[in-house]
Amino acid sequence: MPSPRTISTLIPARLDRLPWTRFHTMIVIGLGITWILDGLEVTIVGGVSGVLQEKATLGFSAAEIGALASSYLTGAVLGSLAFGWLTDRHGRRLFFFITLATYLLGVLLSAFSWDFWSFAIFRFITGAGIGGEYAAINSAIDELIPARLRGRINIFINGSYWIGAALGSGATVLLLDPAIFPVNVGWRLGFGIGAVLGLGILLVRGFVPESPRWLITHGYNHTAERTVHGIEATVEAESAHRLAAVDPADAITIHPRHSFGFGAVIRTMFGGYWRRALVGFALMVSQAFLYNAIFFTYALVLTRFYDVPGADTGLYLLPFAIGNFIGVLALGSLFDTVGRKQMIAATYILSAALLVLTGWLFAAGHLGVVGQTALWTLIFFVASPAASAAYLTVSEIFPLETRALAIAFFFSIGTGAGGIVAPWLFGTLIGTGAAWSLFYGYLAAAVLMIAAAIIEIAFGVAAERQSLERIAEPLSSRIDTR
């Protein structure tokens, strides 16, 4: 006999069979616009790094610039873990607002930094907010977007960061022009404007519902049903068609609980799913090392090796950002059609090969500033969807009840191992002025990318067009969830 707490539900199947309508577009806007804002803000930081070394501003050294990036990433690591655990325990929707508010507070305070330590603390707060956003938003996106489109939408949203980066690179040209703003004012305005723009996102997010998948597994069956009925009614009205019937065979049986033991979460990720944990670790570490090694020190390379004025670095960041976003647009849908394993392995290997070639040409003195920028843009045309696919992977290959924490955990491990060390390391290498030393750093990043591709080929999951519940059975499908 079924337990009185046993529920048979079609909620996942009902969500996955929905046609794309304005409802889904609004979900994407409400949740994904944060990445645009983050790209704007982080790019301003990268663009002003050269200016911040001037005595007329804060007079930072190259190593301190790298350390500031590490402070931001440390905050992202700790914030993702704390908010990830809370998001799995208390729901996705509440933390849409808490994490965004934390992020905006850090951005606003950064505009008023007066020395290295104040800037480092405010960057830490900013990072804590964005780390929490990764956990709350990626889990909600996966749970609300139909399975057949989940891969490309997740990749597009994560890749929209580069829209903000393009805007940020263009903005630095104006903000850092001493003919328009005093040198110690323009960069501060960049942070202040970003914080003000972000306030509008809080209003947009009022449209986004709580995840029905989260509600049903945590014992809120009636709320979940009301939420799905509301979504279906909205979609039917927007599409002007009756929704297709759901096959009763797609029902899943769950034993709802309001909370799940931390021990059960850890045993799940590192017990029966240890191969998937290895995949997530490898993908996140390698892409974080590659991205943070180059992006957070991009302006330093331009100013140190190519004598580009600090105020002009935004001009070179612009094509780099555009190439990143075009990459996710051009290749994102292939992760749903060609397949996850094939596309992840291919993009990681190709990114690594291009990085080695570019690094050697740079060290050998065969590149000018235009050639360097063009090759970096080509590398990240491929690496951008690869990096976004890493976040997609860790968000869909573990059970629903562990999703936000899994995203947070692997983001933290990847960022801690690859992201916190990389800006400091490459900032130090750039400070030596030795091009070949920098090449060996690029070579290390390429080796990590190739190793991750091999692990993906061996243990990756063919998750394309599959229901989340088929990819990983919910913990609440089992009676014993201690």
C-alpha positions in Angstrom: 0.0 0.0 0.0 1.3 3.5 -0.8 2.3 5.7 2.2 -0.3 8.4 3.0 2.6 10.8 2.2 3.2 9.2 -1.2 2.2 11.4 -4.2 2.0 10.5 -7.8 2.5 13.6 -9.9 2.6 14.7 -13.5 4.0 18.2 -12.7 7.4 17.6 -14.4 5.9 16.2 -17.5 3.3 19.1 -17.7 6.1 21.7 -17.5 8.3 19.9 -20.1 5.5 19.6 -22.7 4.7 23.4 -22.7 5.3 25.3 -26.0 7.6 28.4 -25.8 5.6 31.5 -25.1 5.9 35.0 -23.7 5.8 33.4 -20.2 9.1 31.7 -20.8 10.6 34.8 -22.4 9.8 36.7 -19.3 11.4 34.0 -17.1 14.5 34.4 -19.2 14.5 38.2 -18.8 13.6 38.2 -15.1 16.3 35.7 -14.2 18.9 36.1 -16.9 19.3 39.8 -17.0 21.5 39.6 -13.9 24.3 38.1 -16.0 24.1 41.2 -18.3 24.5 43.4 -15.2 27.3 41.3 -13.9 29.1 41.4 -17.2 28.8 45.1 -17.3 30.2 45.5 -13.8 33.0 43.0 -14.0 34.1 44.4 -17.4 34.2 47.9 -15.9 36.5 46.5 -13.2 38.7 44.9 -15.8 38.7 48.0 -17.9 39.6 50.3 -15.1 42.4 48.1 -13.7 44.9 50.0 -15.7 43.6 53.4 -14.4 43.5 52.2 -10.8 47.3 51.8 -10.9 47.7 55.5 -11.5 48.7 57.6 -8.5 45.8 60.0 -9.2 43.3 57.2 -8.4 44.1 54.4 -5.9 47.6 53.5 -7.0 47.3 49.7 -7.0 50.1 47.4 -8.2 49.5 44.7 -10.7 49.6 42.1 -7.9 47.0 44.1 -6.0 44.7 44.2 -9.1 44.9 40.4 -9.3 44.3 40.2 -5.5 41.1 42.3 -5.9 39.8 39.8 -8.5 40.6 37.0 -6.1 38.7 38.8 -3.3 35.6 39.0 -5.6 35.9 35.3 -6.4 36.4 34.3 -2.8 33.1 36.1 -2.0 31.5 34.2 -4.9 32.7 30.9 -3.5 31.4 31.4 0.0 28.2 33.2 -1.1 27.3 30.4 -3.5 27.8 27.7 -0.8 25.7 29.6 1.8 22.9 30.7 -0.5 23.0 27.4 -2.4 22.2 25.5 0.7 19.5 27.9 1.7 18.0 27.9 -1.8 17.5 24.1 -1.7 16.1 24.3 1.8 13.8 27.3 1.5 13.0 27.6 -2.2 14.3 29.3 -5.3 12.1 32.4 -5.3 13.0 34.0 -2.0 16.7 34.0 -2.8 16.1 35.6 -6.2 15.7 38.8 -4.2 18.2 38.2 -1.3 21.1 37.4 -3.6 20.4 40.2 -6.0 20.1 42.7 -3.1 23.5 41.5 -1.7 25.1 41.9 -5.1 23.7 45.4 -5.7 24.9 46.5 -2.2 28.4 45.4 -3.0 28.4 47.1 -6.4 27.2 50.4 -4.9 29.8 50.3 -2.1 32.6 49.7 -4.6 31.9 53.1 -6.0 33.0 54.6 -2.7 36.2 52.6 -2.1 39.1 54.7 -0.7 42.0 52.1 -0.5 42.9 48.5 -1.3 41.2 46.9 1.7 37.9 48.8 1.3 37.8 47.9 -2.4 38.6 44.2 -1.5 35.8 44.0 1.1 33.3 45.6 -1.2 34.3 43.3 -4.1 33.9 40.3 -1.6 30.3 41.4 -0.9 29.6 41.7 -4.6 31.0 38.3 -5.3 28.9 36.8 -2.5 25.8 38.1 -4.1 26.7 36.8 -7.6 27.7 33.4 -6.2 24.2 33.1 -4.7 22.7 34.2 -8.0 24.4 31.3 -9.8 22.9 28.8 -7.5 19.3 30.2 -7.2 18.9 31.2 -10.8 20.4 28.2 -12.6 18.4 25.8 -10.6 15.2 27.7 -11.3 15.9 28.0 -15.0 16.4 24.3 -15.3 13.2 23.5 -13.5 11.0 25.9 -15.4 12.2 25.6 -19.0 11.0 22.6 -21.2 13.5 19.8 -21.4 13.8 20.0 -25.2 15.1 23.6 -24.9 16.8 23.5 -21.6 20.4 23.2 -22.8 20.4 26.1 -25.3 18.4 28.4 -23.0 20.7 27.8 -20.1 23.8 28.4 -22.3 22.2 31.6 -23.8 21.4 33.0 -20.4 24.8 32.3 -18.9 26.4 33.6 -22.1 24.3 36.9 -21.9 27.0 37.9 -19.4 28.9 39.1 -22.5 26.2 41.5 -23.6 26.9 43.3 -20.4 30.6 42.9 -21.0 30.3 44.5 -24.4 28.3 47.4 -22.9 30.8 47.7 -20.1 33.8 47.8 -22.5 32.1 50.6 -24.4 31.2 52.4 -21.2 34.8 52.5 -20.0 35.8 54.4 -23.1 33.5 57.3 -21.9 34.0 56.9 -18.2 37.7 56.8 -18.4 38.0 59.7 -20.8 39.6 62.5 -18.7 38.1 65.1 -21.1 34.6 63.9 -19.9 35.2 62.9 -16.3 38.1 63.5 -13.8 40.3 60.4 -13.6 39.2 59.5 -10.1 35.5 60.0 -10.8 34.7 58.1 -14.0 35.4 54.6 -12.7 33.3 55.3 -9.6 30.3 56.4 -11.7 30.5 53.1 -13.5 29.8 51.2 -10.3 27.1 53.6 -9.2 25.2 53.4 -12.5 25.3 49.6 -12.4 23.8 49.5 -9.0 21.0 51.8 -10.0 20.2 49.8 -13.1 20.0 46.7 -11.1 17.2 47.9 -8.9 14.8 47.5 -11.8 15.5 43.7 -11.9 14.0 43.4 -8.4 10.7 44.5 -9.9 10.9 42.2 -13.0 11.4 39.2 -10.7 8.1 39.6 -9.1 6.7 37.9 -12.2 8.7 34.7 -11.7 6.9 31.9 -9.8 8.4 29.5 -7.3 9.6 26.2 -9.0 6.7 23.7 -8.9 9.2 20.9 -8.9 10.7 22.3 -5.7 7.3 22.7 -4.1 6.1 19.2 -4.9 9.2 17.5 -3.5 9.1 19.6 -0.3 5.5 18.8 0.6 3.7 21.8 -0.9 1.5 19.8 -3.2 -1.5 22.1 -3.4 0.7 25.2 -4.0 2.5 23.3 -6.7 -0.7 22.4 -8.4 -2.0 25.9 -8.3 1.2 27.3 -9.7 1.3 24.8 -12.6 -2.4 25.5 -13.3 -1.6 29.2 -13.5 1.4 28.6 -15.8 -0.7 26.4 -18.1 -3.5 29.0 -18.2 -1.0 31.7 -19.1 0.7 29.6 -21.8 -2.6 28.6 -23.3 -3.8 32.2 -23.5 -0.5 33.3 -25.0 -0.3 30.5 -27.6 -4.0 30.5 -28.4 -4.0 26.7 -28.4 -5.1 24.0 -26.0 -2.2 22.2 -24.5 -1.5 18.6 -25.4 -2.5 15.9 -23.0 0.1 14.4 -20.7 0.8 10.7 -20.9 -0.1 9.2 -17.5 2.9 6.9 -17.8 5.1 10.0 -17.3 3.9 10.3 -13.7 6.5 10.1 -11.0 6.0 8.9 -7.4 7.5 10.9 -4.6 7.6 11.0 -0.8 7.6 14.7 0.0 9.7 16.1 2.8 10.1 19.7 4.0 13.9 19.3 4.3 16.5 16.7 3.4 19.5 15.8 5.5 22.8 17.2 4.6 24.3 13.7 4.9 21.9 12.5 2.2 22.9 15.3 -0.1 26.6 14.5 0.3 26.1 10.8 0.0 24.2 11.4 -3.2 26.7 13.6 -4.9 29.8 11.6 -3.9 28.4 8.1 -3.5 26.2 6.9 -6.3 27.0 9.9 -8.4 30.8 10.1 -7.9 31.5 9.9 -11.7 29.2 12.9 -12.3 30.9 14.7 -9.4 34.2 14.2 -11.2 32.8 15.5 -14.4 31.4 18.6 -12.7 34.7 19.2 -10.9 36.8 18.9 -14.0 34.6 21.1 -16.2 34.2 23.9 -13.6 37.9 24.0 -12.5 39.3 24.1 -16.1 36.9 26.7 -17.5 37.2 28.9 -14.4 41.0 28.8 -14.6 41.0 29.7 -18.3 38.5 32.5 -18.0 39.7 34.1 -14.9 43.3 33.8 -16.0 42.7 35.9 -19.1 39.7 38.0 -18.5 40.7 39.5 -15.1 44.1 40.3 -16.4 43.2 41.3 -19.9 43.8 45.0 -19.5 47.1 44.3 -17.7 48.4 42.4 -20.7 47.4 45.3 -23.0 49.0 48.0 -20.9 52.2 46.0 -20.0 53.1 44.3 -23.2 51.5 46.5 -25.9 51.6 49.9 -24.2 47.9 50.5 -24.6 46.8 53.4 -22.4 44.6 52.3 -19.5 41.8 54.5 -20.6 41.7 52.7 -24.0 41.5 49.1 -22.9 37.8 49.1 -23.3 38.1 49.4 -27.0 39.9 46.0 -27.1 37.5 44.4 -24.6 34.6 45.2 -26.9 35.3 42.7 -29.7 36.3 40.1 -27.1 32.9 40.4 -25.4 31.1 40.3 -28.7 32.9 37.2 -29.8 31.9 35.5 -26.6 28.2 36.2 -27.0 28.2 35.3 -30.7 29.8 32.0 -29.7 26.8 31.0 -27.4 24.3 32.1 -30.1 26.0 30.2 -32.8 26.8 27.0 -30.9 24.3 26.9 -28.0 21.5 25.0 -29.8 24.0 22.2 -30.8 24.2 21.2 -27.2 20.5 20.1 -27.5 20.7 18.6 -31.0 24.2 17.2 -31.5 24.5 16.3 -27.8 26.0 17.4 -24.5 29.0 15.0 -24.4 30.0 15.6 -28.0 29.8 19.4 -27.9 31.4 19.8 -24.5 34.4 17.7 -25.4 34.8 19.4 -28.8 34.6 23.0 -27.4 37.0 22.2 -24.6 39.6 20.6 -26.8 39.4 23.3 -29.5 39.7 26.1 -26.9 42.8 24.5 -25.5 44.4 24.1 -28.9 43.7 27.7 -29.9 45.1 28.9 -26.5 48.4 27.1 -26.9 48.8 28.5 -30.5 48.0 32.1 -29.3 50.2 31.8 -26.3 53.2 30.7 -28.4 52.7 33.4 -31.0 52.5 36.0 -28.2 55.6 34.8 -26.4 57.5 34.6 -29.6 56.7 38.2 -30.4 54.7 37.5 -33.5 51.5 39.3 -32.4 50.6 43.0 -32.3 47.8 44.3 -30.1 45.2 43.8 -32.9 46.3 40.2 -33.6 46.3 39.4 -29.9 42.8 40.7 -29.5 41.6 38.8 -32.6 43.0 35.5 -31.4 41.6 35.9 -27.9 38.2 36.7 -29.5 38.4 33.5 -31.5 39.4 31.4 -28.5 36.5 32.6 -26.5 34.0 32.3 -29.4 34.5 28.6 -28.6 35.3 28.7 -24.9 32.2 30.8 -24.0 29.6 28.1 -24.8 32.0 25.5 -23.3 32.1 27.4 -20.0 28.3 27.9 -20.0 27.9 24.2 -20.6 29.8 23.5 -17.4 27.2 25.4 -15.4 24.5 23.6 -17.3 26.0 20.2 -16.6 26.3 20.6 -12.8 22.8 22.0 -12.7 21.0 19.1 -14.4 22.9 15.9 -13.5 22.1 15.7 -9.8 18.7 15.2 -8.0 16.4 18.2 -7.7 16.7 18.4 -3.9 20.5 18.9 -4.2 20.5 21.1 -7.4 21.2 24.6 -5.9 23.8 23.2 -3.5 25.4 21.1 -6.3 25.7 24.2 -8.5 27.1 26.1 -5.5 29.5 23.3 -4.5 31.0 22.8 -8.0 31.0 26.5 -8.7 32.9 27.0 -5.4 35.4 24.2 -6.0 35.9 25.2 -9.6 36.3 28.9 -8.8 38.4 28.2 -5.7 40.8 25.9 -7.5 40.8 27.7 -10.9 39.4 31.2 -10.3 40.9 32.5 -7.1 44.4 31.3 -7.9 44.4 32.2 -11.6 44.1 36.1 -11.3 46.7 36.3 -8.6 49.0 33.9 -10.5 48.7 35.6 -13.9 48.8 39.1 -12.3 52.2 38.0 -10.8 53.4 36.6 -14.2 52.4 39.8 -16.0 54.3 41.8 -13.3 57.5 40.0 -14.2 57.3 41.4 -17.7 58.4 38.0 -19.1 56.2 36.9 -22.1 57.4 33.2 -21.9 56.5 33.0 -18.2 53.0 34.0 -19.2 52.9 31.5 -22.0 53.6 28.6 -19.5 50.6 29.8 -17.5 48.5 29.7 -20.7 49.8 26.2 -21.3 48.7 25.0 -17.9 45.2 26.3 -18.6 45.1 24.4 -21.9 46.2 21.2 -20.2 43.3 21.5 -17.7 40.8 22.0 -20.5 42.0 18.9 -22.4 41.9 16.8 -19.2 38.3 18.0 -18.6 37.3 17.0 -22.1 38.7 13.5 -21.6 36.8 13.1 -18.4 33.6 14.3 -20.1 34.1 11.7 -22.9 34.5 9.0 -20.3 31.9 9.9 -17.7 29.7 12.6 -19.2 25.9 12.3 -19.3 23.8 12.5 -22.4 21.2 14.8 -20.9 20.0 16.5 -24.0 16.1 16.7 -24.3 15.7 14.5 -21.2 13.5 15.3 -18.3 15.4 16.3 -15.2 13.8 13.4 -13.3 15.0 10.9 -15.9 18.6 12.3 -15.7 18.6 12.0 -11.9 15.9 10.5 -9.8 14.7 12.9 -7.1 15.7 12.0 -3.5 12.0 12.2 -2.6 11.3 9.3 -5.0 12.9 7.2 -2.3 11.3 6.4 1.1 14.6 6.6 3.0 16.0 10.1 2.5 17.9 10.6 5.7 
